[in-house]
Amino acid sequence: MGNDDFLIYLIWIGVIILIFMVFPKSFKFLIRSIIQGLGGAIGLMIFNFILSPIGWYVGVNWITIFIIAILGLPGFILLYIVNNVLY
């Protein structure tokens, strides 16, 4: 790694720290949403595995992950209710 690469990494780290200092709440919401989305996708896969024999299945795609990331557990429950009402 040359001196230029090291300087670029330092600049990027400084920019990231500055962004976290200026917008702490929005990044907290973003990180929380990403974690909820990943947890929701894993939860959907587990519940689909358990509930698919009785016909309850919700597809795992970007829209369902986004709904779970924003709404959390109520969004998770809402997806299963809407899926069973519509189909």
C-alpha positions as semicolon CSV with decimal commas, in nm:
position;residue;x (nm);y (nm);z (nm)
1;M;0,000;0,000;0,000
2;G;0,146;0,329;-0,109
3;N;0,123;0,662;0,064
4;D;-0,155;0,772;-0,169
5;D;-0,373;0,472;-0,080
6;F;-0,322;0,536;0,291
7;L;-0,421;0,900;0,248
8;I;-0,735;0,802;0,054
9;Y;-0,835;0,557;0,332
10;L;-0,785;0,827;0,594
11;I;-0,999;1,070;0,396
12;W;-1,278;0,810;0,361
13;I;-1,268;0,731;0,732
14;G;-1,284;1,103;0,809
15;V;-1,581;1,151;0,575
16;I;-1,767;0,859;0,733
17;I;-1,703;0,991;1,084
18;L;-1,816;1,337;0,977
19;I;-2,138;1,200;0,827
20;F;-2,211;1,007;1,148
21;M;-2,155;1,325;1,349
22;V;-2,380;1,538;1,127
23;F;-2,662;1,285;1,073
24;P;-2,659;1,047;1,372
25;K;-3,032;0,975;1,388
26;S;-3,080;0,906;1,019
27;F;-2,792;0,658;1,017
28;K;-2,924;0,494;1,331
29;F;-3,256;0,446;1,150
30;L;-3,076;0,315;0,840
31;I;-2,868;0,063;1,037
32;R;-3,175;-0,047;1,235
33;S;-3,373;-0,093;0,913
34;I;-3,097;-0,301;0,755
35;I;-3,076;-0,524;1,062
36;Q;-3,457;-0,560;1,074
37;G;-3,465;-0,642;0,703
38;L;-3,203;-0,915;0,738
39;G;-3,374;-1,055;1,047
40;G;-3,708;-1,043;0,869
41;A;-3,573;-1,228;0,566
42;I;-3,433;-1,499;0,792
43;G;-3,762;-1,509;0,984
44;L;-3,961;-1,541;0,661
45;M;-3,744;-1,832;0,549
46;I;-3,790;-2,008;0,882
47;F;-4,167;-1,950;0,893
48;N;-4,202;-2,052;0,528
49;F;-4,021;-2,376;0,608
50;I;-4,250;-2,442;0,905
51;L;-4,582;-2,320;0,761
52;S;-4,551;-2,423;0,395
53;P;-4,701;-2,772;0,456
54;I;-5,032;-2,607;0,553
55;G;-5,022;-2,365;0,259
56;W;-4,898;-2,048;0,428
57;Y;-4,608;-1,914;0,227
58;V;-4,481;-1,559;0,175
59;G;-4,219;-1,501;-0,093
60;V;-3,888;-1,353;0,013
61;N;-3,812;-1,061;-0,217
62;W;-3,705;-0,696;-0,193
63;I;-4,060;-0,569;-0,136
64;T;-4,133;-0,803;0,155
65;I;-3,793;-0,733;0,309
66;F;-3,856;-0,358;0,275
67;I;-4,197;-0,389;0,442
68;I;-4,047;-0,585;0,731
69;A;-3,753;-0,344;0,759
70;I;-3,983;-0,043;0,792
71;L;-4,271;-0,191;0,994
72;G;-4,089;-0,460;1,194
73;L;-4,292;-0,738;1,355
74;P;-4,632;-0,586;1,261
75;G;-4,517;-0,586;0,896
76;F;-4,415;-0,950;0,930
77;I;-4,760;-1,043;1,064
78;L;-4,929;-0,820;0,804
79;L;-4,758;-1,005;0,518
80;Y;-4,888;-1,342;0,637
81;I;-5,240;-1,205;0,696
82;V;-5,257;-1,035;0,355
83;N;-5,119;-1,344;0,183
84;N;-5,380;-1,569;0,344
85;V;-5,667;-1,329;0,272
86;L;-5,573;-1,279;-0,093
87;Y;-5,492;-1,641;-0,175
